[in-house]
Every structure is written in C-alpha cells, then in structure tokens.
Amino acid sequence: TVVASELRCQCLRTQERIDFQDIQSLKVTPPGPHCTQTEVIAILKDGQEVCLNPEASLVQRIIQKILKTVKSS
Amino acid sequence: TVVASELRCQCLRTQERIDFQDIQSLKVTPPGPHCTQTEVIAILKDGQEVCLNPEASLVQRIIQKILKTVKSS
C-alpha cells in the first residue's frame, strides 16, 4: 500500500500522471508536523488511493480543471 | 452534521472563509453521478469537516497557497 499511518507522510512514492476520468476526489494536505511535504492523494472511482507528485504539471492542471468545473448556479 | 451520505452531494451548505492555520487537509471532488457540483471539504486539525464554497476567492487562494508550499527537493 502507498498510504501509511496518518502520523507521518502518507505518500511513500508518487506518480506524475493519472487519468482525470478515474478520479473520484483529491485530498491535498499541506506540510505540517507529521510531514514536511505537500501531499496530493487521488481517491479513484474503484476505491484505490494513489499518491501524486504535487510538483508535476499534469497534477497541477488536474486540480485547476476540477476547480474550474464549478457550476455557476 | 454538514456531511451526508457519499451517494449524494456531501455539502448541504458551504462557507466562504476559513483560517488557513486550522486546515489539516482539503478534499476536492469534481462533479459526478452522485453530485453535479464540485465539492471542497476542509478537514480541520481538530477533526471537524467543513464544506467550503469552491467559487469563493478565498477558497481558491487557499488551494493555490497549499499547492505553492510544495518544497523543492
């Protein structure tokens, strides 16, 4: 598993790319006492959790895309 | 509670502002079959979950801030 205890960094390794269609939600954790790195974890539609590299441009673009799909009501 | 079943929208109401220092992590969910709205849920350091308005400029700025605190290694 790539997700370890909540009391230390959860991402032991990260990947640079992911298919947007597979993502159910993204969890973004800023650095804190438990972990000095920003962590981005994608929860996939099949329930899997995948760590993403927050510095990867594709990852940054996916987050922008999610924020831009906000519906105007 | 503001968080309902995972099978429908989780945010019944959202707030426009939050103290960055209180945030442990953010969960961002794009629209899908269960919910037609983008949802942003902040998990606070005290364990509380708070729904944020993804259209609020402060919320967008907090997400940018988290992504920019990425440490260069």
Backbone of each chain as nested JSON, in Angstrom:
{
  "chains": [
    {"id": "A", "residues": [
      {"number": 1, "name": "THR", "atoms": {"N": [0.845, -1.21, 0.0], "CA": [0.0, 0.0, 0.0], "C": [0.873, 1.25, 0.0]}},
      {"number": 2, "name": "VAL", "atoms": {"N": [0.401, 2.289, -0.655], "CA": [1.171, 3.537, -0.702], "C": [0.79, 4.471, 0.429]}},
      {"number": 3, "name": "VAL", "atoms": {"N": [-0.285, 4.164, 1.141], "CA": [-0.747, 5.06, 2.2], "C": [-0.39, 4.475, 3.567]}},
      {"number": 4, "name": "ALA", "atoms": {"N": [0.464, 5.193, 4.292], "CA": [0.914, 4.726, 5.608], "C": [0.132, 5.459, 6.699]}},
      {"number": 5, "name": "SER", "atoms": {"N": [0.609, 5.329, 7.908], "CA": [-0.06, 5.969, 9.052], "C": [-0.271, 7.472, 8.84]}},
      {"number": 6, "name": "GLU", "atoms": {"N": [-1.323, 7.997, 9.446], "CA": [-1.621, 9.429, 9.335], "C": [-0.605, 10.272, 10.103]}},
      {"number": 7, "name": "LEU", "atoms": {"N": [0.21, 9.637, 10.952], "CA": [1.125, 10.391, 11.801], "C": [2.467, 10.67, 11.152]}},
      {"number": 8, "name": "ARG", "atoms": {"N": [2.641, 10.161, 9.929], "CA": [3.834, 10.533, 9.173], "C": [3.4, 10.772, 7.724]}},
      {"number": 9, "name": "CYS", "atoms": {"N": [4.368, 11.023, 6.847], "CA": [3.988, 11.254, 5.455], "C": [3.196, 10.047, 4.951]}},
      {"number": 10, "name": "GLN", "atoms": {"N": [2.146, 10.308, 4.207], "CA": [1.315, 9.214, 3.715], "C": [1.806, 8.672, 2.38]}},
      {"number": 11, "name": "CYS", "atoms": {"N": [2.541, 9.499, 1.657], "CA": [2.974, 9.087, 0.327], "C": [4.418, 8.604, 0.368]}},
      {"number": 12, "name": "LEU", "atoms": {"N": [4.597, 7.321, 0.144], "CA": [5.945, 6.778, 0.116], "C": [6.548, 6.98, -1.266]}},
      {"number": 13, "name": "ARG", "atoms": {"N": [5.707, 6.941, -2.277], "CA": [6.159, 7.293, -3.626], "C": [4.983, 7.923, -4.357]}},
      {"number": 14, "name": "THR", "atoms": {"N": [5.305, 8.769, -5.332], "CA": [4.252, 9.489, -6.045], "C": [4.351, 9.215, -7.534]}},
      {"number": 15, "name": "GLN", "atoms": {"N": [3.251, 9.409, -8.229], "CA": [3.297, 9.292, -9.681], "C": [2.985, 10.632, -10.328]}},
      {"number": 16, "name": "GLU", "atoms": {"N": [3.434, 10.771, -11.565], "CA": [3.394, 12.059, -12.258], "C": [2.121, 12.24, -13.066]}},
      {"number": 17, "name": "ARG", "atoms": {"N": [1.455, 11.127, -13.385], "CA": [0.29, 11.254, -14.246], "C": [-0.827, 10.326, -13.8]}},
      {"number": 18, "name": "ILE", "atoms": {"N": [-2.042, 10.725, -14.188], "CA": [-3.222, 9.956, -13.839], "C": [-4.304, 10.334, -14.842]}},
      {"number": 19, "name": "ASP", "atoms": {"N": [-5.236, 9.428, -15.058], "CA": [-6.339, 9.722, -15.968], "C": [-7.422, 10.479, -15.192]}},
      {"number": 20, "name": "PHE", "atoms": {"N": [-7.73, 11.678, -15.646], "CA": [-8.721, 12.517, -14.959], "C": [-10.035, 11.769, -14.738]}},
      {"number": 21, "name": "GLN", "atoms": {"N": [-10.406, 10.955, -15.721], "CA": [-11.687, 10.225, -15.644], "C": [-11.726, 9.216, -14.487]}},
      {"number": 22, "name": "ASP", "atoms": {"N": [-10.563, 8.788, -14.016], "CA": [-10.524, 7.791, -12.947], "C": [-10.686, 8.385, -11.547]}},
      {"number": 23, "name": "ILE", "atoms": {"N": [-10.57, 9.717, -11.471], "CA": [-10.525, 10.36, -10.152], "C": [-11.918, 10.571, -9.575]}},
      {"number": 24, "name": "GLN", "atoms": {"N": [-12.113, 10.096, -8.348], "CA": [-13.351, 10.435, -7.643], "C": [-13.148, 11.717, -6.835]}},
      {"number": 25, "name": "SER", "atoms": {"N": [-12.071, 11.795, -6.11], "CA": [-11.754, 13.038, -5.413], "C": [-10.262, 13.11, -5.135]}},
      {"number": 26, "name": "LEU", "atoms": {"N": [-9.814, 14.309, -4.796], "CA": [-8.407, 14.554, -4.494], "C": [-8.297, 15.062, -3.07]}},
      {"number": 27, "name": "LYS", "atoms": {"N": [-7.314, 14.564, -2.348], "CA": [-7.067, 15.049, -0.995], "C": [-5.713, 15.741, -0.992]}},
      {"number": 28, "name": "VAL", "atoms": {"N": [-5.688, 17.003, -0.597], "CA": [-4.46, 17.788, -0.622], "C": [-4.116, 18.172, 0.812]}},
      {"number": 29, "name": "THR", "atoms": {"N": [-2.915, 17.791, 1.252], "CA": [-2.501, 18.066, 2.628], "C": [-1.256, 18.939, 2.612]}},
      {"number": 30, "name": "PRO", "atoms": {"N": [-1.336, 20.128, 3.22], "CA": [-0.146, 20.982, 3.278], "C": [0.871, 20.412, 4.262]}},
      {"number": 31, "name": "PRO", "atoms": {"N": [2.126, 20.889, 4.197], "CA": [3.133, 20.415, 5.141], "C": [2.683, 20.697, 6.571]}},
      {"number": 32, "name": "GLY", "atoms": {"N": [3.053, 19.837, 7.488], "CA": [2.692, 20.022, 8.894], "C": [3.672, 19.238, 9.74]}},
      {"number": 33, "name": "PRO", "atoms": {"N": [3.408, 19.168, 11.035], "CA": [4.347, 18.473, 11.924], "C": [4.525, 16.997, 11.563]}},
      {"number": 34, "name": "HIS", "atoms": {"N": [3.505, 16.386, 10.958], "CA": [3.561, 14.967, 10.634], "C": [4.359, 14.694, 9.369]}},
      {"number": 35, "name": "CYS", "atoms": {"N": [4.496, 15.726, 8.541], "CA": [5.116, 15.52, 7.236], "C": [5.501, 16.878, 6.657]}},
      {"number": 36, "name": "THR", "atoms": {"N": [6.746, 17.014, 6.194], "CA": [7.208, 18.319, 5.726], "C": [6.895, 18.57, 4.255]}},
      {"number": 37, "name": "GLN", "atoms": {"N": [6.236, 17.598, 3.606], "CA": [5.918, 17.767, 2.19], "C": [4.423, 17.969, 1.979]}},
      {"number": 38, "name": "THR", "atoms": {"N": [4.073, 18.724, 0.943], "CA": [2.685, 18.754, 0.487], "C": [2.358, 17.396, -0.114]}},
      {"number": 39, "name": "GLU", "atoms": {"N": [1.212, 16.84, 0.27], "CA": [0.83, 15.539, -0.277], "C": [-0.494, 15.65, -1.039]}},
      {"number": 40, "name": "VAL", "atoms": {"N": [-0.528, 15.04, -2.207], "CA": [-1.75, 15.003, -3.019], "C": [-2.112, 13.536, -3.236]}},
      {"number": 41, "name": "ILE", "atoms": {"N": [-3.27, 13.144, -2.718], "CA": [-3.715, 11.756, -2.854], "C": [-5.004, 11.732, -3.669]}},
      {"number": 42, "name": "ALA", "atoms": {"N": [-4.992, 10.981, -4.76], "CA": [-6.204, 10.822, -5.562], "C": [-6.949, 9.59, -5.076]}},
      {"number": 43, "name": "ILE", "atoms": {"N": [-8.234, 9.773, -4.761], "CA": [-9.093, 8.632, -4.473], "C": [-9.776, 8.289, -5.795]}},
      {"number": 44, "name": "LEU", "atoms": {"N": [-9.544, 7.084, -6.298], "CA": [-10.06, 6.703, -7.611], "C": [-11.477, 6.148, -7.494]}},
      {"number": 45, "name": "LYS", "atoms": {"N": [-12.15, 6.078, -8.625], "CA": [-13.536, 5.596, -8.638], "C": [-13.645, 4.151, -8.174]}},
      {"number": 46, "name": "ASP", "atoms": {"N": [-12.55, 3.386, -8.326], "CA": [-12.576, 1.993, -7.86], "C": [-12.152, 1.869, -6.391]}},
      {"number": 47, "name": "GLY", "atoms": {"N": [-11.968, 3.017, -5.713], "CA": [-11.64, 2.995, -4.292], "C": [-10.153, 3.029, -3.984]}},
      {"number": 48, "name": "GLN", "atoms": {"N": [-9.339, 2.804, -5.003], "CA": [-7.882, 2.851, -4.814], "C": [-7.423, 4.256, -4.436]}},
      {"number": 49, "name": "GLU", "atoms": {"N": [-6.343, 4.359, -3.693], "CA": [-5.732, 5.658, -3.402], "C": [-4.35, 5.709, -4.035]}},
      {"number": 50, "name": "VAL", "atoms": {"N": [-4.082, 6.814, -4.728], "CA": [-2.837, 6.951, -5.461], "C": [-2.194, 8.281, -5.083]}},
      {"number": 51, "name": "CYS", "atoms": {"N": [-0.918, 8.255, -4.735], "CA": [-0.211, 9.496, -4.418], "C": [0.302, 10.143, -5.695]}},
      {"number": 52, "name": "LEU", "atoms": {"N": [0.07, 11.446, -5.795], "CA": [0.519, 12.189, -6.965], "C": [1.602, 13.182, -6.553]}},
      {"number": 53, "name": "ASN", "atoms": {"N": [2.479, 13.466, -7.49], "CA": [3.523, 14.46, -7.257], "C": [2.919, 15.853, -7.426]}},
      {"number": 54, "name": "PRO", "atoms": {"N": [2.822, 16.638, -6.332], "CA": [2.183, 17.96, -6.445], "C": [2.965, 18.933, -7.322]}},
      {"number": 55, "name": "GLU", "atoms": {"N": [4.232, 18.616, -7.597], "CA": [5.031, 19.494, -8.462], "C": [4.838, 19.177, -9.938]}},
      {"number": 56, "name": "ALA", "atoms": {"N": [4.226, 18.034, -10.249], "CA": [4.062, 17.643, -11.649], "C": [3.039, 18.556, -12.327]}},
      {"number": 57, "name": "SER", "atoms": {"N": [3.363, 19.02, -13.515], "CA": [2.478, 19.987, -14.166], "C": [1.12, 19.357, -14.473]}},
      {"number": 58, "name": "LEU", "atoms": {"N": [1.099, 18.074, -14.803], "CA": [-0.188, 17.428, -15.08], "C": [-1.075, 17.427, -13.826]}},
      {"number": 59, "name": "VAL", "atoms": {"N": [-0.463, 17.197, -12.684], "CA": [-1.206, 17.168, -11.425], "C": [-1.774, 18.559, -11.119]}},
      {"number": 60, "name": "GLN", "atoms": {"N": [-0.943, 19.574, -11.303], "CA": [-1.406, 20.948, -11.087], "C": [-2.557, 21.281, -12.038]}},
      {"number": 61, "name": "ARG", "atoms": {"N": [-2.445, 20.807, -13.289], "CA": [-3.502, 21.1, -14.266], "C": [-4.807, 20.4, -13.909]}},
      {"number": 62, "name": "ILE", "atoms": {"N": [-4.7, 19.177, -13.378], "CA": [-5.912, 18.453, -12.983], "C": [-6.635, 19.189, -11.858]}},
      {"number": 63, "name": "ILE", "atoms": {"N": [-5.88, 19.7, -10.903], "CA": [-6.509, 20.426, -9.801], "C": [-7.19, 21.692, -10.326]}},
      {"number": 64, "name": "GLN", "atoms": {"N": [-6.509, 22.407, -11.224], "CA": [-7.13, 23.596, -11.831], "C": [-8.414, 23.202, -12.556]}},
      {"number": 65, "name": "LYS", "atoms": {"N": [-8.363, 22.076, -13.259], "CA": [-9.525, 21.64, -14.036], "C": [-10.705, 21.341, -13.113]}},
      {"number": 66, "name": "ILE", "atoms": {"N": [-10.433, 20.679, -11.996], "CA": [-11.506, 20.379, -11.052], "C": [-12.105, 21.672, -10.511]}},
      {"number": 67, "name": "LEU", "atoms": {"N": [-11.247, 22.631, -10.173], "CA": [-11.76, 23.886, -9.622], "C": [-12.536, 24.671, -10.665]}},
      {"number": 68, "name": "LYS", "atoms": {"N": [-12.2, 24.474, -11.934], "CA": [-12.882, 25.24, -12.981], "C": [-14.182, 24.599, -13.429]}},
      {"number": 69, "name": "THR", "atoms": {"N": [-14.432, 23.348, -13.022], "CA": [-15.693, 22.712, -13.392], "C": [-16.824, 23.127, -12.446]}},
      {"number": 70, "name": "VAL", "atoms": {"N": [-16.527, 24.11, -11.593], "CA": [-17.564, 24.646, -10.707], "C": [-18.716, 25.159, -11.555]}},
      {"number": 71, "name": "LYS", "atoms": {"N": [-19.898, 24.691, -11.253], "CA": [-21.082, 25.151, -11.997], "C": [-21.551, 26.496, -11.456]}},
      {"number": 72, "name": "SER", "atoms": {"N": [-21.856, 27.395, -12.348], "CA": [-22.444, 28.652, -11.896], "C": [-23.94, 28.415, -11.743]}},
      {"number": 73, "name": "SER", "atoms": {"N": [-24.453, 28.805, -10.598], "CA": [-25.859, 28.488, -10.31], "C": [-26.729, 29.737, -10.346]}}
    ]},
    {"id": "B", "residues": [
      {"number": 1, "name": "THR", "atoms": {"N": [-24.825, 17.76, 11.284], "CA": [-23.612, 17.495, 10.503], "C": [-23.783, 18.026, 9.075]}},
      {"number": 2, "name": "VAL", "atoms": {"N": [-22.679, 18.514, 8.512], "CA": [-22.756, 19.041, 7.153], "C": [-22.431, 17.963, 6.122]}},
      {"number": 3, "name": "VAL", "atoms": {"N": [-21.937, 16.823, 6.575], "CA": [-21.533, 15.787, 5.625], "C": [-22.564, 14.659, 5.614]}},
      {"number": 4, "name": "ALA", "atoms": {"N": [-23.182, 14.467, 4.481], "CA": [-24.225, 13.443, 4.334], "C": [-23.636, 12.225, 3.62]}},
      {"number": 5, "name": "SER", "atoms": {"N": [-24.481, 11.333, 3.206], "CA": [-24.048, 10.101, 2.53], "C": [-23.15, 10.38, 1.336]}},
      {"number": 6, "name": "GLU", "atoms": {"N": [-22.247, 9.44, 1.062], "CA": [-21.331, 9.571, -0.076], "C": [-22.071, 9.433, -1.409]}},
      {"number": 7, "name": "LEU", "atoms": {"N": [-23.311, 8.956, -1.372], "CA": [-24.033, 8.696, -2.615], "C": [-24.804, 9.898, -3.137]}},
      {"number": 8, "name": "ARG", "atoms": {"N": [-24.753, 10.982, -2.409], "CA": [-25.305, 12.229, -2.923], "C": [-24.34, 13.355, -2.56]}},
      {"number": 9, "name": "CYS", "atoms": {"N": [-24.705, 14.6, -2.869], "CA": [-23.809, 15.697, -2.522], "C": [-23.509, 15.633, -1.023]}},
      {"number": 10, "name": "GLN", "atoms": {"N": [-22.248, 15.885, -0.667], "CA": [-21.877, 15.819, 0.739], "C": [-22.069, 17.157, 1.449]}},
      {"number": 11, "name": "CYS", "atoms": {"N": [-22.069, 18.222, 0.651], "CA": [-22.155, 19.546, 1.268], "C": [-23.574, 20.078, 1.177]}},
      {"number": 12, "name": "LEU", "atoms": {"N": [-24.204, 20.205, 2.327], "CA": [-25.559, 20.755, 2.343], "C": [-25.492, 22.276, 2.353]}},
      {"number": 13, "name": "ARG", "atoms": {"N": [-24.474, 22.791, 2.994], "CA": [-24.213, 24.234, 2.921], "C": [-22.714, 24.45, 2.99]}},
      {"number": 14, "name": "THR", "atoms": {"N": [-22.268, 25.569, 2.426], "CA": [-20.83, 25.833, 2.36], "C": [-20.523, 27.169, 3.017]}},
      {"number": 15, "name": "GLN", "atoms": {"N": [-19.271, 27.317, 3.422], "CA": [-18.868, 28.626, 3.941], "C": [-17.8, 29.229, 3.046]}},
      {"number": 16, "name": "GLU", "atoms": {"N": [-17.683, 30.552, 3.135], "CA": [-16.841, 31.315, 2.206], "C": [-15.424, 31.494, 2.728]}},
      {"number": 17, "name": "ARG", "atoms": {"N": [-15.265, 31.346, 4.042], "CA": [-13.935, 31.632, 4.588], "C": [-13.565, 30.633, 5.674]}},
      {"number": 18, "name": "ILE", "atoms": {"N": [-12.242, 30.505, 5.837], "CA": [-11.714, 29.57, 6.827], "C": [-10.311, 30.04, 7.152]}},
      {"number": 19, "name": "ASP", "atoms": {"N": [-9.849, 29.721, 8.35], "CA": [-8.494, 30.088, 8.74], "C": [-7.536, 29.016, 8.208]}},
      {"number": 20, "name": "PHE", "atoms": {"N": [-6.595, 29.446, 7.378], "CA": [-5.641, 28.502, 6.771], "C": [-4.96, 27.627, 7.829]}},
      {"number": 21, "name": "GLN", "atoms": {"N": [-4.658, 28.231, 8.979], "CA": [-3.947, 27.511, 10.05], "C": [-4.755, 26.34, 10.614]}},
      {"number": 22, "name": "ASP", "atoms": {"N": [-6.061, 26.381, 10.454], "CA": [-6.91, 25.319, 11.01], "C": [-6.998, 24.092, 10.115]}},
      {"number": 23, "name": "ILE", "atoms": {"N": [-6.533, 24.217, 8.868], "CA": [-6.739, 23.153, 7.895], "C": [-5.691, 22.057, 8.013]}},
      {"number": 24, "name": "GLN", "atoms": {"N": [-6.159, 20.827, 8.141], "CA": [-5.228, 19.697, 8.068], "C": [-5.102, 19.233, 6.625]}},
      {"number": 25, "name": "SER", "atoms": {"N": [-6.248, 19.071, 5.95], "CA": [-6.204, 18.747, 4.534], "C": [-7.505, 19.159, 3.861]}},
      {"number": 26, "name": "LEU", "atoms": {"N": [-7.465, 19.183, 2.541], "CA": [-8.63, 19.566, 1.748], "C": [-8.989, 18.417, 0.836]}},
      {"number": 27, "name": "LYS", "atoms": {"N": [-10.283, 18.134, 0.722], "CA": [-10.742, 17.099, -0.199], "C": [-11.567, 17.786, -1.288]}},
      {"number": 28, "name": "VAL", "atoms": {"N": [-11.163, 17.601, -2.515], "CA": [-11.829, 18.254, -3.631], "C": [-12.446, 17.179, -4.522]}},
      {"number": 29, "name": "THR", "atoms": {"N": [-13.756, 17.266, -4.728], "CA": [-14.46, 16.261, -5.528], "C": [-15.106, 16.919, -6.734]}},
      {"number": 30, "name": "PRO", "atoms": {"N": [-14.736, 16.486, -7.94], "CA": [-15.365, 17.057, -9.142], "C": [-16.805, 16.55, -9.269]}},
      {"number": 31, "name": "PRO", "atoms": {"N": [-17.612, 17.217, -10.1], "CA": [-18.983, 16.756, -10.314], "C": [-18.981, 15.315, -10.819]}},
      {"number": 32, "name": "GLY", "atoms": {"N": [-19.979, 14.564, -10.447], "CA": [-20.096, 13.172, -10.896], "C": [-21.546, 12.757, -10.792]}},
      {"number": 33, "name": "PRO", "atoms": {"N": [-21.814, 11.464, -11.017], "CA": [-23.2, 10.998, -10.989], "C": [-23.869, 11.211, -9.626]}},
      {"number": 34, "name": "HIS", "atoms": {"N": [-23.074, 11.222, -8.55], "CA": [-23.639, 11.358, -7.209], "C": [-23.963, 12.798, -6.871]}},
      {"number": 35, "name": "CYS", "atoms": {"N": [-23.343, 13.729, -7.595], "CA": [-23.495, 15.143, -7.233], "C": [-23.029, 15.994, -8.41]}},
      {"number": 36, "name": "THR", "atoms": {"N": [-23.837, 16.964, -8.822], "CA": [-23.484, 17.747, -10.013], "C": [-22.599, 18.95, -9.689]}},
      {"number": 37, "name": "GLN", "atoms": {"N": [-22.26, 19.123, -8.407], "CA": [-21.43, 20.264, -8.023], "C": [-20.028, 19.82, -7.617]}},
      {"number": 38, "name": "THR", "atoms": {"N": [-19.053, 20.694, -7.886], "CA": [-17.734, 20.488, -7.299], "C": [-17.844, 20.716, -5.797]}},
      {"number": 39, "name": "GLU", "atoms": {"N": [-17.269, 19.802, -5.026], "CA": [-17.326, 19.964, -3.576], "C": [-15.917, 20.077, -2.995]}},
      {"number": 40, "name": "VAL", "atoms": {"N": [-15.75, 21.022, -2.077], "CA": [-14.478, 21.21, -1.385], "C": [-14.74, 21.07, 0.115]}},
      {"number": 41, "name": "ILE", "atoms": {"N": [-14.138, 20.053, 0.701], "CA": [-14.323, 19.809, 2.128], "C": [-12.982, 19.97, 2.821]}},
      {"number": 42, "name": "ALA", "atoms": {"N": [-12.938, 20.847, 3.83], "CA": [-11.727, 21.012, 4.624], "C": [-11.813, 20.103, 5.838]}},
      {"number": 43, "name": "ILE", "atoms": {"N": [-10.776, 19.288, 6.034], "CA": [-10.658, 18.515, 7.267], "C": [-9.774, 19.356, 8.19]}},
      {"number": 44, "name": "LEU", "atoms": {"N": [-10.331, 19.738, 9.323], "CA": [-9.614, 20.638, 10.233], "C": [-8.726, 19.84, 11.192]}},
      {"number": 45, "name": "LYS", "atoms": {"N": [-7.799, 20.555, 11.824], "CA": [-6.851, 19.896, 12.735], "C": [-7.558, 19.259, 13.923]}},
      {"number": 46, "name": "ASP", "atoms": {"N": [-8.746, 19.772, 14.282], "CA": [-9.492, 19.168, 15.389], "C": [-10.406, 18.032, 14.914]}},
      {"number": 47, "name": "GLY", "atoms": {"N": [-10.297, 17.652, 13.624], "CA": [-11.064, 16.525, 13.113], "C": [-12.394, 16.908, 12.48]}},
      {"number": 48, "name": "GLN", "atoms": {"N": [-12.825, 18.137, 12.697], "CA": [-14.083, 18.607, 12.093], "C": [-13.97, 18.664, 10.575]}},
      {"number": 49, "name": "GLU", "atoms": {"N": [-15.094, 18.476, 9.879], "CA": [-15.121, 18.652, 8.432], "C": [-16.036, 19.822, 8.097]}},
      {"number": 50, "name": "VAL", "atoms": {"N": [-15.535, 20.689, 7.221], "CA": [-16.256, 21.911, 6.884], "C": [-16.342, 22.022, 5.373]}},
      {"number": 51, "name": "CYS", "atoms": {"N": [-17.529, 22.252, 4.859], "CA": [-17.677, 22.44, 3.418], "C": [-17.38, 23.877, 3.038]}},
      {"number": 52, "name": "LEU", "atoms": {"N": [-16.587, 24.041, 1.985], "CA": [-16.232, 25.375, 1.514], "C": [-16.831, 25.601, 0.137]}},
      {"number": 53, "name": "ASN", "atoms": {"N": [-17.107, 26.86, -0.147], "CA": [-17.623, 27.229, -1.464], "C": [-16.455, 27.295, -2.449]}},
      {"number": 54, "name": "PRO", "atoms": {"N": [-16.397, 26.38, -3.439], "CA": [-15.25, 26.375, -4.356], "C": [-15.178, 27.611, -5.237]}},
      {"number": 55, "name": "GLU", "atoms": {"N": [-16.276, 28.363, -5.313], "CA": [-16.266, 29.593, -6.109], "C": [-15.746, 30.791, -5.327]}},
      {"number": 56, "name": "ALA", "atoms": {"N": [-15.639, 30.657, -4.013], "CA": [-15.189, 31.788, -3.191], "C": [-13.715, 32.056, -3.45]}},
      {"number": 57, "name": "SER", "atoms": {"N": [-13.372, 33.329, -3.616], "CA": [-11.986, 33.642, -3.985], "C": [-11.023, 33.238, -2.868]}},
      {"number": 58, "name": "LEU", "atoms": {"N": [-11.453, 33.361, -1.612], "CA": [-10.571, 32.97, -0.516], "C": [-10.268, 31.471, -0.577]}},
      {"number": 59, "name": "VAL", "atoms": {"N": [-11.26, 30.676, -0.918], "CA": [-11.086, 29.226, -1.009], "C": [-10.106, 28.894, -2.141]}},
      {"number": 60, "name": "GLN", "atoms": {"N": [-10.291, 29.545, -3.282], "CA": [-9.38, 29.322, -4.406], "C": [-7.949, 29.718, -4.023]}},
      {"number": 61, "name": "ARG", "atoms": {"N": [-7.831, 30.818, -3.273], "CA": [-6.491, 31.272, -2.88], "C": [-5.831, 30.297, -1.905]}},
      {"number": 62, "name": "ILE", "atoms": {"N": [-6.636, 29.712, -1.01], "CA": [-6.086, 28.733, -0.063], "C": [-5.553, 27.515, -0.804]}},
      {"number": 63, "name": "ILE", "atoms": {"N": [-6.283, 27.062, -1.801], "CA": [-5.819, 25.904, -2.562], "C": [-4.518, 26.235, -3.299]}},
      {"number": 64, "name": "GLN", "atoms": {"N": [-4.454, 27.42, -3.898], "CA": [-3.213, 27.839, -4.563], "C": [-2.067, 27.874, -3.567]}},
      {"number": 65, "name": "LYS", "atoms": {"N": [-2.364, 28.377, -2.363], "CA": [-1.318, 28.506, -1.346], "C": [-0.784, 27.133, -0.95]}},
      {"number": 66, "name": "ILE", "atoms": {"N": [-1.689, 26.182, -0.777], "CA": [-1.258, 24.827, -0.414], "C": [-0.374, 24.253, -1.524]}},
      {"number": 67, "name": "LEU", "atoms": {"N": [-0.796, 24.446, -2.775], "CA": [-0.009, 23.886, -3.885], "C": [1.343, 24.569, -4.008]}},
      {"number": 68, "name": "LYS", "atoms": {"N": [1.431, 25.833, -3.579], "CA": [2.698, 26.556, -3.705], "C": [3.642, 26.292, -2.559]}},
      {"number": 69, "name": "THR", "atoms": {"N": [3.145, 25.654, -1.477], "CA": [4.048, 25.343, -0.377], "C": [4.827, 24.06, -0.648]}},
      {"number": 70, "name": "VAL", "atoms": {"N": [4.727, 23.579, -1.878], "CA": [5.498, 22.409, -2.277], "C": [6.992, 22.72, -2.108]}},
      {"number": 71, "name": "LYS", "atoms": {"N": [7.669, 21.867, -1.366], "CA": [9.112, 22.07, -1.17], "C": [9.88, 21.563, -2.371]}},
      {"number": 72, "name": "SER", "atoms": {"N": [10.825, 22.346, -2.814], "CA": [11.703, 21.849, -3.876], "C": [12.793, 21.022, -3.214]}},
      {"number": 73, "name": "SER", "atoms": {"N": [12.981, 19.842, -3.738], "CA": [13.914, 18.919, -3.066], "C": [15.176, 18.742, -3.89]}}
    ]}
  ]
}
